[in-house]
Amino acid sequence: MGFSGGLDSTVLLDLMARHGRETGRAVSAVHVHHGLSPNADAWADSCAAFCAARGVPLTIERVRVDRDSAEGLEGAARAARYAVYARRDEPVVALAHHLDDQAETVLLQLLRGTGLKGVSAMPEMRALAGSGVRIYRPFLAFSRAALLEHAKAAGLGWIEDESNVSSVHDRNYLRSELAPLLDARFPAWREALARFSRHAASADALLEELALEDGPDAASTEADVGAEPMFIHRPLADARRANALRSFLDRNALPMPATARLEEMARQVYDARDDARVRIEHGGVTLVRHRNRVYIESRPWAGEPWRVPWRGEPEVELGGERGQVRFDAVVGKGIDAARAAQGAWHFGSRSGGERIRLAPGRPTRTLKNLLQEQRFSPWQRQHFPCLFHEGRLVWMSGIGIASEYACPEGARGLEPRWIVARGARAVLK
């Protein structure tokens, strides 16, 4: 579990350690040392002593937080923590977020004018993108007051972060200034906001289902789905067009435009003739309508050959403006992890003459013919990265995995995802 040493995580670790002793289940902890407080070393020592007293193995991970990050100091520290969690060997990392955290998150998102996805807030269990780790939050139904009462009754000691008394950060301001006023007038505001977030999550899931009906075409080929285009295949009302485009942007981790901008983008995408050349710059990438599909292009890079070795890392930078490839740990699909550990692997550009067989019993095809048949745009043919093993083509984004490298049923696999533009994180499989 993630252990900061504060009240919330102290209660969670104490309960998990007790449960582990009673059931014989192994419990371990990780403390992320951000180095932002002059007391950071003392906090790490306190966490180590607390874990040692309960027989819980503790790992202390030191991270460097970018104080000038566009995400702000809190956002940069959070990103550093979750990067540590994503590298853990344990399949589940428990965090001590509670009812107050949930309600505060929803309220802050509402004040920032977010959509349904933002106010859906934190789920109890979710997969951590780009890893085989799941985040588990067992305290979401319990208030901070309940955790404080338990800690006092159990005689627990915890760390008080001196930054929590400052109202400079929005969340601290809400806790110290706004929450007491809401408590006096609306004592059940936390439960109400948490309930609202669950309703918002349900509504967002329904809109996502509708967007998937309105975007991807059920008759599309496997390669089309792998490249994740958005299909323009039926007349839609303005609200449904905007919803389909919003979902497409979100699936590809692109920033969400303002309402007026989103509506104008949808108008250009949907109202254009099939032979029109529609190109919309957004979030560091370009949305391109090619026939009845919308694709994402990153900034073009020079066409000279390139080569980047892969040694099994979960994330590989391709260099230049080529983005990166991430590997999701999966079971029974993707590239056979056992094969990935053998021989020389590299990412690179097409050089011509590549051949691949996408399923047992099917013929080996030239990559050129597959790209032509599946109507890849000229940009896609030139820029989609390829993965090679000992010189043989194993995978190309949007095409698929060579059958002889496919993961057997029940075995451990690695599913590659191309992040087109590093800044925008547009994702193509």
Residue pairs with C-beta under 8 A, 6 or more apart in sequence:
1 9
1 12
1 13
1 16
1 27
1 28
1 29
1 30
1 93
1 94
1 95
1 96
2 9
2 29
2 30
2 31
2 32
2 81
2 85
2 93
2 94
2 95
2 96
3 9
3 10
3 13
3 29
3 30
3 31
3 47
3 50
3 51
3 58
4 31
4 32
4 43
4 47
4 159
4 161
5 31
5 43
5 46
5 47
5 50
5 158
5 159
6 158
6 159
6 160
6 161
7 144
7 147
7 148
7 151
7 158
8 96
8 97
8 98
8 139
8 144
8 147
9 95
9 96
10 50
10 151
10 156
10 157
10 158
10 159
11 96
11 139
11 147
11 150
11 151
11 154
11 156
12 94
12 95
12 96
12 138
12 139
13 27
13 29
13 50
13 51
13 54
13 56
14 54
14 154
14 156
16 27
16 94
17 27
17 54
17 55
17 56
19 25
19 27
20 26
20 27
20 56
21 55
27 56
28 56
28 57
28 58
28 59
28 90
29 47
29 51
29 56
29 57
29 58
29 59
30 58
30 59
30 60
30 61
30 84
30 85
30 88
30 93
31 43
31 44
31 47
31 48
31 58
31 59
31 60
31 61
32 61
32 63
32 80
32 81
32 84
33 40
33 41
33 43
33 44
33 60
33 61
33 62
33 63
34 40
34 63
34 65
34 77
34 80
34 81
35 62
35 63
35 64
35 65
36 65
36 73
36 77
36 163
37 43
37 161
37 162
37 163
39 162
43 159
44 60
46 159
47 58
47 60
47 159
48 58
48 60
51 57
51 58
52 58
61 84
63 80
63 81
63 83
63 84
64 80
65 73
65 76
65 77
65 80
66 76
67 73
67 76
69 75
69 76
69 79
71 78
71 79
74 169
74 171
82 128
85 93
85 128
85 131
85 133
85 135
86 128
86 129
86 130
86 131
86 133
86 314
87 131
87 314
88 133
90 133
91 132
91 133
91 134
92 133
92 134
92 135
92 136
93 128
93 133
93 134
93 135
93 136
94 136
94 137
94 138
95 135
95 136
95 137
96 137
96 139
96 147
97 122
97 137
97 139
97 140
98 139
98 140
98 142
98 143
98 144
98 146
98 147
99 139
99 140
99 141
99 142
99 143
99 144
99 190
99 191
99 194
100 143
100 144
100 175
100 179
100 190
101 122
101 140
102 121
102 122
102 140
102 190
102 193
102 194
102 197
103 189
103 190
103 191
103 193
103 194
104 171
104 174
104 175
104 179
105 121
105 122
105 197
106 119
106 121
106 193
106 194
106 196
106 197
107 174
107 193
108 170
108 171
108 174
109 118
109 119
109 121
110 119
112 118
115 204
115 246
115 256
116 200
116 201
116 203
116 204
116 207
117 204
117 250
119 196
119 197
119 200
120 197
120 200
120 201
120 204
121 194
121 197
121 200
121 201
122 137
122 140
123 137
123 201
124 136
124 137
124 138
124 140
125 134
125 135
125 136
125 137
126 134
126 135
127 133
127 134
127 135
128 134
128 135
129 328
130 314
130 315
130 326
130 327
130 328
130 417
131 314
131 328
131 329
132 328
132 329
132 330
139 147
140 194
143 190
151 158
163 169
163 172
164 172
164 175
165 172
165 176
166 172
167 173
167 176
167 177
182 189
183 189
186 192
207 243
207 247
208 247
210 240
210 243
210 244
211 243
211 244
211 246
211 247
211 248
212 247
214 234
214 236
214 240
214 241
214 243
214 244
215 230
215 231
215 244
215 247
215 248
216 225
216 229
216 230
216 231
217 224
217 231
217 233
220 231
221 374
222 358
222 400
223 370
223 374
223 398
223 399
223 400
224 293
224 374
226 397
226 398
226 399
226 400
226 428
226 429
227 295
227 376
227 380
227 397
227 398
227 428
227 429
228 251
228 252
228 427
228 428
228 429
229 293
229 294
229 295
230 244
230 245
230 248
230 269
230 293
230 294
231 292
231 293
231 294
232 269
232 270
232 289
232 292
232 293
232 294
233 292
236 244
236 270
238 263
238 266
241 266
241 267
241 269
241 270
242 262
242 263
242 266
244 266
245 262
245 265
245 266
245 269
246 256
246 262
248 294
249 255
249 256
249 257
249 282
249 283
250 256
251 427
252 296
252 420
252 425
252 426
252 427
252 428
253 419
253 424
253 425
253 426
253 427
254 282
254 283
254 285
254 296
254 424
254 425
254 426
255 282
255 283
255 424
256 262
257 265
257 282
265 280
265 282
265 287
268 278
268 280
268 289
269 278
269 280
269 287
269 289
269 294
272 278
272 289
274 291
274 292
276 289
278 287
278 288
278 289
279 286
279 287
279 288
280 286
280 287
280 288
283 421
283 423
283 424
283 426
284 298
284 299
284 421
284 423
284 424
285 296
285 297
285 298
285 299
285 420
285 421
285 424
285 426
286 296
286 297
286 298
286 299
287 294
287 295
287 296
287 297
288 294
288 295
288 296
288 297
288 377
288 379
290 375
290 377
291 375
293 375
295 377
295 379
295 380
296 420
296 426
296 428
297 379
297 383
297 420
298 321
298 322
298 323
298 383
298 420
298 421
298 424
298 426
299 321
299 421
300 321
300 379
300 383
301 320
301 321
301 322
301 383
302 320
303 382
305 348
305 349
305 351
306 318
306 319
306 320
306 322
306 348
306 349
307 346
307 347
307 348
308 316
308 317
308 318
308 319
308 346
308 347
308 348
309 344
309 345
309 346
309 347
310 316
310 325
310 345
310 346
310 347
310 387
311 345
312 340
312 341
312 345
313 327
314 326
314 327
314 329
315 324
315 325
315 326
315 327
316 324
316 325
316 326
316 347
317 324
317 422
318 324
318 325
318 347
318 385
321 421
322 383
322 385
323 418
323 419
323 420
323 421
323 422
323 426
324 418
324 419
324 422
325 347
325 385
325 387
325 416
325 417
325 418
325 419
326 416
326 417
326 419
327 334
327 335
327 414
327 415
327 416
327 417
328 334
328 414
328 415
328 417
329 412
329 413
329 414
330 407
330 412
330 413
330 414
330 415
331 407
331 410
331 411
331 412
331 413
332 407
332 408
332 409
332 410
332 411
332 413
333 406
333 407
333 413
333 415
334 401
334 406
334 407
334 413
334 414
334 415
334 416
335 387
335 394
335 395
335 401
335 405
335 406
335 407
335 413
335 414
335 415
335 416
336 405
336 406
336 407
336 408
336 411
336 413
337 407
337 411
337 412
337 413
337 414
338 411
338 412
339 389
339 405
340 414
343 389
343 390
344 389
344 390
345 387
345 388
345 389
345 394
346 387
346 388
347 385
347 386
347 387
347 388
348 385
348 386
348 388
349 385
349 386
350 367
350 381
350 382
350 386
352 368
353 366
354 366
354 367
354 368
354 386
354 393
355 364
355 365
355 366
355 367
355 393
356 364
356 365
356 367
356 370
356 393
356 396
356 399
356 400
356 402
357 363
357 364
357 365
357 402
357 403
357 404
358 365
358 399
358 400
358 401
358 402
358 403
359 403
360 403
362 403
367 393
367 396
367 399
370 399
371 380
371 381
371 399
374 398
374 399
376 384
376 398
380 398
384 396
384 397
384 398
384 399
384 418
384 428
385 396
385 397
385 418
386 393
386 395
386 396
387 393
387 394
387 395
387 396
387 416
388 394
389 405
392 402
393 402
394 401
394 402
394 405
395 401
395 402
395 405
395 416
397 416
397 418
397 428
397 429
398 428
398 429
407 413
407 414
415 429
416 429
417 427
417 428
417 429
418 427
418 428
418 429
419 425
419 426
419 427
420 426
420 427
420 428
